[in-house]
Amino acid sequence: MAEQQTKSGFTWPEVKANMKQIFTWSYYKEGFSGWDRSSYVWLAIGLIVIVSTGLAHGLNYLSVMSMLGGAIGFTCTLAITANRRINGLLGFISAILISIVAFHSRNYSDIVMQMIYLVTLDLNFMLFGNAWQNRKIKAMDKNGWVIGVVTAIVAYILLFAMDAYVFNAPRPEIDAAAATIGIVGATLTISKYRAQYWMWTLQGIMSVSLWGLTALQGDANWVLFATYILYLGNDVLGLWFSPWARSVKKEIAERV
């Protein structure tokens, strides 16, 4: 009898094996090795900035959650830039931590975005191992545009309605907009479109605005504001100095 397969073509024993790898040293060695030097440098700078910002505003429950969520989430974005599957585990942890802070800050759309990251990106990478990592990075095409536009329209309408009319959130427009862009970025990432980095750049700008306004209104500290500024730096690496960027140069060379 043939082994039962998932929709992605993997057998359940393979999925279990992928999960077991998380508890091995080789999983982390592979995940944090082979990055571009610029990513390692940016990681060190980012962790210093995140911890310093958190300590400068005093230690309490939310500041600790913000520092941990921000630091792990920042590392996750760099792992994506390095095309490393360990971003799934890192993203899973950071999504939960940032959601806790977002709940206390009443940024409910941000929670939805984090949970979508968790399901579509984090769990997918954890369960299916190298499947995503080994897929070819591709240019934006008609299918990508359709997916992006439809996702954006549906997501914004639903998120704004939830924030404004269900929870009476204090920042529904910017919260829904930032989350919508992040969700579109997630769909492009899972499909291996390198255009994802344009969406992550725009999402970073929106999130800097969201968490800066949130901090000014007294609903959170400045850690996530600083974290999303660092995300923008990673977007620059992704656009110009990463495996995603090199895929563009390779395609150009092949056409010449």
Backbone as CSV, one residue per row, in Angstrom:
resi,resn,N_x,N_y,N_z,CA_x,CA_y,CA_z,C_x,C_y,C_z
1,MET,0.855,-1.211,0.000,0.000,0.000,0.000,0.881,1.249,0.000
2,ALA,0.603,2.177,-0.888,1.416,3.381,-0.993,1.271,4.236,0.257
3,GLU,2.384,4.892,0.600,2.344,5.769,1.765,1.442,6.958,1.489
4,GLN,0.694,7.347,2.508,-0.214,8.488,2.360,0.601,9.749,2.129
5,GLN,0.186,10.562,1.152,0.913,11.774,0.819,0.114,13.012,1.172
6,THR,0.846,14.085,1.450,0.219,15.384,1.653,-0.066,15.991,0.291
7,LYS,-0.773,17.111,0.268,-1.072,17.792,-0.983,0.189,18.306,-1.653
8,SER,1.259,18.487,-0.879,2.505,18.983,-1.452,3.358,17.867,-2.023
9,GLY,2.852,16.612,-1.949,3.589,15.504,-2.517,4.514,14.807,-1.542
10,PHE,4.538,15.219,-0.278,5.386,14.608,0.725,4.625,13.513,1.455
11,THR,5.328,12.463,1.831,4.724,11.445,2.680,4.781,11.918,4.125
12,TRP,3.878,11.418,4.932,3.860,11.823,6.338,5.150,11.472,7.071
13,PRO,5.777,10.319,6.778,7.084,10.059,7.400,8.112,11.140,7.090
14,GLU,8.057,11.703,5.856,8.979,12.783,5.505,8.687,14.037,6.312
15,VAL,7.395,14.318,6.511,7.013,15.472,7.320,7.516,15.297,8.750
16,LYS,7.347,14.099,9.309,7.824,13.827,10.668,9.336,13.968,10.751
17,ALA,10.016,13.516,9.718,11.478,13.631,9.699,11.907,15.091,9.675
18,ASN,11.171,15.912,8.915,11.482,17.336,8.866,11.314,17.986,10.230
19,MET,10.274,17.601,10.948,10.048,18.160,12.275,11.128,17.708,13.259
20,LYS,11.569,16.464,13.133,12.622,15.961,14.027,13.938,16.709,13.817
21,GLN,14.155,17.178,12.584,15.392,17.899,12.294,15.518,19.180,13.108
22,ILE,14.378,19.743,13.515,14.395,20.969,14.303,15.139,20.763,15.615
23,PHE,15.182,19.536,16.088,15.827,19.239,17.360,17.244,18.703,17.177
24,THR,17.822,18.982,16.010,19.190,18.551,15.745,20.096,19.759,15.547
25,TRP,21.385,19.579,15.851,22.359,20.654,15.684,22.522,21.023,14.207
26,SER,22.459,20.036,13.309,22.672,20.286,11.889,21.635,21.246,11.313
27,TYR,20.416,21.218,11.852,19.350,22.107,11.380,19.747,23.568,11.590
28,TYR,20.292,23.866,12.757,20.671,25.247,13.081,21.977,25.641,12.398
29,LYS,22.883,24.669,12.256,24.129,24.944,11.552,23.838,25.313,10.107
30,GLU,22.955,24.549,9.464,22.572,24.842,8.082,21.817,26.163,7.980
31,GLY,20.978,26.432,8.980,20.151,27.629,8.948,20.916,28.928,9.089
32,PHE,22.005,28.889,9.858,22.744,30.128,10.119,24.088,30.197,9.406
33,SER,24.350,29.273,8.511,25.595,29.303,7.753,25.307,29.644,6.295
34,GLY,26.329,30.147,5.617,26.188,30.454,4.202,25.492,31.762,3.899
35,TRP,25.265,32.596,4.905,24.669,33.905,4.656,25.718,34.822,4.024
36,ASP,25.262,35.860,3.332,26.178,36.897,2.881,26.732,37.643,4.092
37,ARG,27.953,38.120,3.985,28.570,38.837,5.108,27.737,40.040,5.532
38,SER,27.130,40.712,4.571,26.317,41.890,4.893,25.151,41.522,5.806
39,SER,24.606,40.311,5.644,23.499,39.874,6.496,23.967,39.631,7.927
40,TYR,25.148,39.040,8.075,25.690,38.819,9.422,25.948,40.152,10.130
41,VAL,26.486,41.109,9.391,26.767,42.426,9.967,25.469,43.106,10.381
42,TRP,24.462,43.029,9.505,23.178,43.678,9.805,22.478,42.995,10.974
43,LEU,22.654,41.686,11.098,22.083,40.965,12.230,22.682,41.465,13.537
44,ALA,23.998,41.606,13.584,24.657,42.081,14.810,24.204,43.494,15.164
45,ILE,24.168,44.364,14.166,23.727,45.744,14.402,22.285,45.760,14.889
46,GLY,21.443,44.969,14.231,20.021,44.959,14.577,19.756,44.477,15.986
47,LEU,20.414,43.414,16.397,20.195,42.891,17.752,20.626,43.896,18.814
48,ILE,21.721,44.604,18.542,22.175,45.645,19.482,21.144,46.760,19.584
49,VAL,20.611,47.194,18.446,19.616,48.268,18.423,18.341,47.850,19.150
50,ILE,17.858,46.636,18.892,16.616,46.162,19.502,16.747,46.061,21.019
51,VAL,17.828,45.449,21.475,18.023,45.293,22.922,18.231,46.646,23.586
52,SER,19.014,47.513,22.961,19.267,48.841,23.529,17.990,49.662,23.634
53,THR,17.158,49.588,22.596,15.887,50.324,22.617,14.979,49.807,23.719
54,GLY,14.931,48.503,23.888,14.097,47.925,24.935,14.570,48.298,26.316
55,LEU,15.862,48.203,26.558,16.410,48.520,27.886,16.263,50.000,28.207
56,ALA,16.347,50.845,27.185,16.241,52.294,27.401,14.868,52.705,27.911
57,HIS,13.859,51.873,27.646,12.493,52.211,28.064,12.031,51.375,29.254
58,GLY,12.973,50.707,29.900,12.635,49.957,31.110,12.137,48.557,30.828
59,LEU,12.437,47.657,31.751,12.021,46.266,31.596,10.671,46.011,32.251
60,ASN,9.751,45.513,31.469,8.464,45.056,31.973,7.984,43.942,31.041
61,TYR,6.817,43.431,31.314,6.308,42.285,30.548,6.263,42.572,29.052
62,LEU,5.685,43.710,28.653,5.533,44.019,27.237,6.863,44.348,26.562
63,SER,7.759,45.014,27.292,9.043,45.351,26.685,9.866,44.094,26.423
64,VAL,9.777,43.126,27.325,10.487,41.863,27.118,9.895,41.117,25.932
65,MET,8.554,41.073,25.834,7.909,40.423,24.693,8.290,41.125,23.388
66,SER,8.366,42.454,23.440,8.724,43.222,22.249,10.157,42.934,21.825
67,MET,11.069,42.910,22.806,12.474,42.650,22.479,12.667,41.254,21.898
68,LEU,12.075,40.266,22.538,12.219,38.892,22.056,11.567,38.717,20.690
69,GLY,10.330,39.214,20.559,9.626,39.103,19.283,10.344,39.849,18.177
70,GLY,10.831,41.052,18.499,11.535,41.847,17.507,12.844,41.209,17.080
71,ALA,13.624,40.729,18.043,14.928,40.131,17.738,14.783,38.851,16.918
72,ILE,13.841,37.996,17.320,13.647,36.730,16.602,13.037,36.989,15.225
73,GLY,12.085,37.922,15.163,11.470,38.259,13.882,12.469,38.864,12.912
74,PHE,13.350,39.715,13.426,14.389,40.324,12.596,15.330,39.260,12.050
75,THR,15.711,38.316,12.896,16.564,37.212,12.454,15.857,36.374,11.397
76,CYS,14.550,36.207,11.550,13.749,35.458,10.580,13.811,36.101,9.201
77,THR,13.678,37.421,9.144,13.696,38.099,7.847,15.051,37.936,7.155
78,LEU,16.121,37.944,7.939,17.445,37.750,7.369,17.624,36.316,6.867
79,ALA,16.984,35.354,7.564,17.037,33.963,7.126,16.307,33.791,5.793
80,ILE,15.201,34.514,5.609,14.488,34.480,4.329,15.381,35.048,3.237
81,THR,16.057,36.174,3.536,16.949,36.793,2.570,18.071,35.836,2.171
82,ALA,18.536,35.033,3.143,19.588,34.052,2.871,19.033,32.770,2.242
83,ASN,17.695,32.714,2.046,17.026,31.543,1.465,17.230,30.307,2.344
84,ARG,17.034,30.491,3.672,17.218,29.405,4.620,15.881,29.052,5.276
85,ARG,15.560,27.773,5.322,14.274,27.303,5.820,14.091,27.509,7.320
86,ILE,15.175,27.816,8.062,15.042,28.026,9.501,14.156,29.226,9.797
87,ASN,13.889,30.043,8.781,12.983,31.178,8.984,11.611,30.708,9.471
88,GLY,11.231,29.462,9.158,9.938,28.955,9.607,9.834,28.888,11.112
89,LEU,10.829,28.294,11.758,10.831,28.193,13.220,10.935,29.565,13.865
90,LEU,11.835,30.403,13.346,12.010,31.741,13.898,10.733,32.566,13.739
91,GLY,10.113,32.469,12.580,8.881,33.216,12.333,7.746,32.746,13.206
92,PHE,7.668,31.448,13.438,6.623,30.882,14.292,6.686,31.484,15.694
93,ILE,7.888,31.522,16.262,8.061,32.059,17.618,7.782,33.553,17.659
94,SER,8.344,34.297,16.695,8.174,35.750,16.709,6.724,36.151,16.462
95,ALA,6.001,35.384,15.632,4.597,35.710,15.357,3.772,35.667,16.635
96,ILE,4.021,34.689,17.481,3.289,34.578,18.744,3.642,35.730,19.674
97,LEU,4.928,36.040,19.791,5.365,37.102,20.699,4.861,38.474,20.249
98,ILE,4.982,38.762,18.959,4.516,40.061,18.454,2.999,40.168,18.548
99,SER,2.299,39.062,18.387,0.836,39.074,18.522,0.416,39.441,19.936
100,ILE,1.176,38.993,20.920,0.881,39.352,22.315,0.978,40.860,22.506
101,VAL,2.039,41.450,21.962,2.217,42.906,22.060,1.124,43.624,21.275
102,ALA,0.808,43.129,20.082,-0.225,43.747,19.247,-1.590,43.698,19.928
103,PHE,-1.880,42.615,20.654,-3.153,42.500,21.363,-3.262,43.569,22.447
104,HIS,-2.216,43.737,23.212,-2.227,44.766,24.265,-2.283,46.171,23.672
105,SER,-1.758,46.316,22.443,-1.748,47.629,21.789,-2.991,47.875,20.940
106,ARG,-3.866,46.854,20.842,-5.112,46.933,20.087,-4.873,47.113,18.583
107,ASN,-3.768,46.559,18.095,-3.510,46.511,16.652,-3.944,45.130,16.161
108,TYR,-5.241,44.954,16.001,-5.802,43.626,15.759,-5.483,43.078,14.366
109,SER,-5.410,43.952,13.375,-5.054,43.483,12.034,-3.634,42.930,12.017
110,ASP,-2.770,43.524,12.846,-1.399,43.031,12.929,-1.382,41.595,13.453
111,ILE,-2.289,41.283,14.376,-2.386,39.917,14.892,-2.790,38.959,13.772
112,VAL,-3.779,39.363,12.969,-4.214,38.524,11.851,-3.048,38.288,10.895
113,MET,-2.301,39.342,10.602,-1.143,39.217,9.715,-0.128,38.223,10.272
114,GLN,0.158,38.336,11.562,1.131,37.429,12.181,0.648,35.979,12.124
115,MET,-0.644,35.769,12.330,-1.173,34.406,12.283,-1.156,33.839,10.858
116,ILE,-1.375,34.712,9.870,-1.277,34.259,8.483,0.170,33.911,8.146
117,TYR,1.115,34.721,8.637,2.529,34.378,8.483,2.795,32.994,9.068
118,LEU,2.241,32.769,10.268,2.497,31.517,10.986,2.012,30.312,10.183
119,VAL,0.813,30.425,9.608,0.218,29.288,8.900,0.822,29.114,7.507
120,THR,0.888,30.206,6.734,1.300,30.075,5.335,2.808,29.964,5.150
121,LEU,3.570,30.628,6.006,5.022,30.621,5.865,5.692,29.699,6.878
122,ASP,5.489,29.987,8.154,6.263,29.319,9.203,6.005,27.817,9.265
123,LEU,4.745,27.425,9.401,4.431,25.998,9.483,4.781,25.277,8.185
124,ASN,4.573,25.951,7.080,4.888,25.350,5.782,6.372,25.009,5.681
125,PHE,7.228,25.953,6.096,8.665,25.725,6.021,9.108,24.664,7.030
126,MET,8.461,24.625,8.185,8.817,23.646,9.204,8.422,22.231,8.792
127,LEU,7.250,22.091,8.187,6.737,20.769,7.842,7.381,20.182,6.593
128,PHE,7.642,21.029,5.609,8.083,20.525,4.313,9.559,20.732,4.035
129,GLY,10.316,21.019,5.081,11.773,21.007,4.974,12.332,21.879,3.882
130,ASN,13.104,21.269,2.991,13.820,22.006,1.954,13.000,22.283,0.705
131,ALA,11.729,21.893,0.695,10.919,22.042,-0.515,10.892,23.487,-0.988
132,TRP,10.631,24.421,-0.074,10.587,25.833,-0.447,11.983,26.348,-0.760
133,GLN,12.945,25.977,0.069,14.307,26.467,-0.096,14.872,26.105,-1.460
134,ASN,14.524,24.939,-1.965,15.090,24.449,-3.219,14.296,24.851,-4.462
135,ARG,13.125,25.468,-4.265,12.351,25.900,-5.424,13.011,27.096,-6.094
136,LYS,12.806,27.215,-7.397,13.436,28.284,-8.159,12.800,29.632,-7.859
137,ILE,13.643,30.626,-7.646,13.180,32.002,-7.485,12.754,32.522,-8.862
138,LYS,11.616,33.180,-8.941,11.104,33.566,-10.255,10.667,35.024,-10.311
139,ALA,10.593,35.535,-11.536,10.157,36.909,-11.767,8.634,36.992,-11.666
140,MET,8.139,38.200,-11.428,6.702,38.421,-11.331,6.050,38.132,-12.683
141,ASP,4.926,37.401,-12.652,4.204,37.100,-13.875,2.720,37.423,-13.683
142,LYS,1.899,37.064,-14.672,0.478,37.380,-14.626,-0.196,36.754,-13.407
143,ASN,0.130,35.503,-13.115,-0.460,34.843,-11.946,-0.095,35.566,-10.651
144,GLY,1.149,36.018,-10.577,1.584,36.743,-9.392,0.805,38.032,-9.196
145,TRP,0.576,38.768,-10.286,-0.186,40.013,-10.193,-1.636,39.757,-9.778
146,VAL,-2.245,38.726,-10.336,-3.630,38.395,-9.985,-3.720,38.031,-8.501
147,ILE,-2.818,37.184,-8.061,-2.802,36.780,-6.646,-2.625,37.990,-5.745
148,GLY,-1.673,38.862,-6.100,-1.384,40.028,-5.274,-2.542,41.006,-5.183
149,VAL,-3.140,41.338,-6.330,-4.224,42.327,-6.358,-5.474,41.805,-5.656
150,VAL,-5.872,40.574,-5.944,-7.064,40.005,-5.316,-6.871,39.883,-3.807
151,THR,-5.704,39.419,-3.399,-5.410,39.294,-1.971,-5.486,40.649,-1.280
152,ALA,-4.931,41.684,-1.914,-4.914,43.019,-1.319,-6.329,43.557,-1.123
153,ILE,-7.163,43.434,-2.131,-8.524,43.982,-2.052,-9.345,43.279,-0.966
154,VAL,-9.328,41.958,-1.008,-10.113,41.190,-0.041,-9.603,41.399,1.376
155,ALA,-8.282,41.356,1.546,-7.696,41.483,2.886,-8.002,42.845,3.503
156,TYR,-7.839,43.926,2.726,-8.061,45.257,3.312,-9.516,45.445,3.728
157,ILE,-10.447,45.039,2.899,-11.870,45.201,3.235,-12.202,44.463,4.527
158,LEU,-11.762,43.224,4.636,-12.074,42.415,5.821,-11.363,42.942,7.070
159,LEU,-10.092,43.311,6.930,-9.328,43.781,8.094,-9.836,45.125,8.596
160,PHE,-10.126,46.041,7.672,-10.641,47.351,8.100,-11.989,47.192,8.790
161,ALA,-12.853,46.356,8.242,-14.170,46.134,8.859,-14.011,45.550,10.258
162,MET,-13.088,44.630,10.425,-12.852,44.030,11.734,-12.361,45.074,12.734
163,ASP,-11.350,45.852,12.328,-10.781,46.854,13.229,-11.784,47.949,13.588
164,ALA,-12.463,48.476,12.559,-13.311,49.651,12.753,-14.658,49.332,13.373
165,TYR,-15.263,48.208,12.967,-16.653,47.964,13.347,-16.848,46.829,14.351
166,VAL,-15.869,45.937,14.456,-15.998,44.836,15.417,-15.296,45.172,16.728
167,PHE,-14.045,45.633,16.619,-13.253,45.880,17.824,-13.091,47.357,18.165
168,ASN,-13.552,48.250,17.275,-13.414,49.689,17.504,-11.970,50.052,17.847
169,ALA,-11.040,49.551,17.023,-9.612,49.763,17.241,-9.246,51.228,17.005
170,PRO,-8.186,51.714,17.658,-7.841,53.142,17.566,-7.195,53.558,16.249
171,ARG,-6.639,52.615,15.489,-5.905,52.964,14.258,-6.309,52.030,13.118
172,PRO,-7.580,51.965,12.753,-8.032,50.947,11.790,-7.448,51.089,10.390
173,GLU,-7.321,52.322,9.890,-6.852,52.504,8.513,-5.406,52.022,8.350
174,ILE,-4.516,52.518,9.196,-3.103,52.184,9.043,-2.816,50.752,9.473
175,ASP,-3.533,50.258,10.477,-3.363,48.877,10.929,-3.766,47.904,9.820
176,ALA,-4.923,48.156,9.206,-5.406,47.287,8.133,-4.503,47.369,6.903
177,ALA,-4.026,48.573,6.580,-3.173,48.748,5.402,-1.840,48.015,5.579
178,ALA,-1.222,48.169,6.750,0.065,47.509,7.001,-0.077,45.995,6.948
179,ALA,-1.148,45.488,7.536,-1.368,44.038,7.543,-1.659,43.515,6.139
180,THR,-2.436,44.271,5.370,-2.759,43.859,4.003,-1.498,43.693,3.166
181,ILE,-0.607,44.669,3.252,0.632,44.607,2.476,1.487,43.422,2.927
182,GLY,1.506,43.169,4.242,2.257,42.032,4.746,1.700,40.705,4.248
183,ILE,0.389,40.610,4.174,-0.251,39.376,3.695,0.067,39.157,2.215
184,VAL,0.045,40.232,1.422,0.422,40.112,0.013,1.885,39.670,-0.093
185,GLY,2.743,40.246,0.740,4.148,39.852,0.744,4.319,38.380,1.062
186,ALA,3.510,37.873,1.985,3.583,36.458,2.352,3.196,35.557,1.193
187,THR,2.155,35.956,0.440,1.729,35.135,-0.699,2.797,35.099,-1.791
188,LEU,3.494,36.213,-1.969,4.556,36.246,-2.972,5.778,35.455,-2.504
189,THR,6.026,35.480,-1.192,7.165,34.737,-0.647,6.969,33.241,-0.802
190,ILE,5.787,32.761,-0.423,5.532,31.327,-0.491,5.593,30.835,-1.937
191,SER,5.296,31.734,-2.893,5.331,31.378,-4.313,6.710,31.608,-4.933
192,LYS,7.659,32.093,-4.138,9.049,32.342,-4.547,9.168,33.433,-5.609
193,TYR,8.312,34.452,-5.550,8.463,35.612,-6.415,9.442,36.577,-5.743
194,ARG,10.483,36.977,-6.460,11.442,37.893,-5.852,10.860,39.289,-5.661
195,ALA,9.734,39.591,-6.324,9.063,40.875,-6.138,8.543,41.047,-4.718
196,GLN,8.578,39.963,-3.926,8.161,40.067,-2.530,8.875,41.200,-1.809
197,TYR,10.141,41.475,-2.163,10.904,42.464,-1.411,10.396,43.887,-1.615
198,TRP,9.728,44.141,-2.734,9.095,45.449,-2.896,7.911,45.567,-1.929
199,MET,7.195,44.458,-1.741,6.080,44.472,-0.798,6.588,44.565,0.637
200,TRP,7.674,43.847,0.947,8.221,43.927,2.308,8.734,45.328,2.603
201,THR,9.284,45.999,1.602,9.747,47.381,1.803,8.571,48.293,2.128
202,LEU,7.510,48.180,1.344,6.323,48.997,1.595,5.694,48.631,2.934
203,GLN,5.668,47.334,3.245,5.101,46.899,4.515,5.936,47.424,5.684
204,GLY,7.258,47.458,5.508,8.124,47.986,6.558,7.846,49.450,6.831
205,ILE,7.654,50.216,5.761,7.338,51.646,5.917,6.021,51.822,6.666
206,MET,5.021,51.034,6.295,3.719,51.126,6.955,3.804,50.693,8.419
207,SER,4.589,49.655,8.699,4.695,49.181,10.072,5.489,50.146,10.948
208,VAL,6.491,50.797,10.364,7.206,51.851,11.099,6.214,52.940,11.501
209,SER,5.350,53.317,10.570,4.339,54.342,10.858,3.347,53.852,11.908
210,LEU,2.898,52.595,11.771,1.918,52.042,12.706,2.466,51.983,14.126
211,TRP,3.647,51.404,14.293,4.178,51.233,15.648,4.748,52.528,16.213
212,GLY,5.163,53.452,15.340,5.558,54.772,15.825,4.353,55.513,16.378
213,LEU,3.234,55.486,15.643,2.005,56.118,16.107,1.489,55.428,17.368
214,THR,1.592,54.110,17.397,1.153,53.351,18.571,1.938,53.769,19.807
215,ALA,3.249,53.912,19.668,4.089,54.317,20.792,3.779,55.748,21.223
216,LEU,3.571,56.642,20.248,3.244,58.034,20.564,1.929,58.145,21.330
217,GLN,1.006,57.243,21.029,-0.294,57.250,21.702,-0.282,56.478,23.016
218,GLY,0.899,55.982,23.403,1.053,55.339,24.701,0.606,53.898,24.771
219,ASP,0.414,53.251,23.622,-0.075,51.870,23.628,1.031,50.831,23.520
220,ALA,2.286,51.253,23.357,3.400,50.297,23.269,4.706,51.058,23.424
221,ASN,5.810,50.321,23.597,7.115,50.967,23.629,7.655,51.092,22.206
222,TRP,8.903,51.535,22.084,9.461,51.856,20.779,10.229,50.704,20.143
223,VAL,10.222,49.529,20.755,11.032,48.424,20.244,10.596,47.987,18.852
224,LEU,9.292,47.775,18.646,8.833,47.319,17.336,8.977,48.408,16.276
225,PHE,8.905,49.659,16.691,9.187,50.772,15.777,10.618,50.645,15.255
226,ALA,11.575,50.422,16.165,12.976,50.261,15.768,13.171,48.992,14.944
227,THR,12.459,47.928,15.325,12.594,46.654,14.622,12.204,46.775,13.156
228,TYR,11.097,47.473,12.891,10.649,47.583,11.502,11.539,48.514,10.681
229,ILE,12.224,49.442,11.340,13.231,50.230,10.620,14.364,49.305,10.170
230,LEU,14.732,48.381,11.051,15.772,47.400,10.709,15.305,46.478,9.583
231,TYR,14.012,46.157,9.584,13.462,45.332,8.498,13.701,46.005,7.151
232,LEU,13.593,47.327,7.122,13.805,48.053,5.868,15.237,47.869,5.372
233,GLY,16.185,47.823,6.312,17.571,47.566,5.933,17.727,46.190,5.320
234,ASN,17.017,45.214,5.871,17.069,43.868,5.309,16.445,43.831,3.916
235,ASP,15.429,44.661,3.694,14.809,44.718,2.361,15.814,45.188,1.315
236,VAL,16.684,46.123,1.713,17.730,46.581,0.801,18.670,45.430,0.457
237,LEU,19.039,44.636,1.480,19.892,43.468,1.235,19.188,42.489,0.302
238,GLY,17.883,42.285,0.531,17.128,41.352,-0.289,17.031,41.785,-1.741
239,LEU,16.930,43.088,-1.949,16.764,43.605,-3.306,18.069,43.633,-4.090
240,TRP,19.199,43.787,-3.379,20.439,44.034,-4.101,21.575,43.044,-3.830
241,PHE,21.574,42.371,-2.664,22.767,41.604,-2.299,22.471,40.171,-1.861
242,SER,21.347,39.616,-2.221,20.935,38.305,-1.713,20.813,37.287,-2.846
243,PRO,20.553,36.010,-2.509,20.275,35.023,-3.557,19.119,35.442,-4.451
244,TRP,18.157,36.174,-3.867,17.023,36.653,-4.658,17.503,37.651,-5.711
245,ALA,18.423,38.537,-5.309,18.951,39.523,-6.250,19.841,38.862,-7.294
246,ARG,20.635,37.882,-6.861,21.531,37.207,-7.796,20.756,36.421,-8.847
247,SER,19.529,36.004,-8.507,18.718,35.285,-9.491,18.379,36.187,-10.675
248,VAL,18.247,37.498,-10.420,17.985,38.448,-11.501,19.200,38.522,-12.419
249,LYS,20.382,38.653,-11.817,21.619,38.761,-12.605,21.824,37.490,-13.419
250,LYS,21.487,36.336,-12.847,21.656,35.069,-13.553,20.741,35.013,-14.776
251,GLU,19.488,35.470,-14.606,18.557,35.459,-15.734,19.020,36.386,-16.841
252,ILE,19.556,37.553,-16.462,20.044,38.504,-17.453,21.223,37.912,-18.216
253,ALA,22.132,37.250,-17.470,23.298,36.634,-18.101,22.903,35.530,-19.070
254,GLU,21.864,34.768,-18.711,21.422,33.669,-19.574,20.794,34.166,-20.867
255,ARG,20.254,35.389,-20.796,19.584,35.928,-21.988,20.586,36.561,-22.956
256,VAL,21.764,36.931,-22.424,22.762,37.585,-23.275,23.455,36.557,-24.179
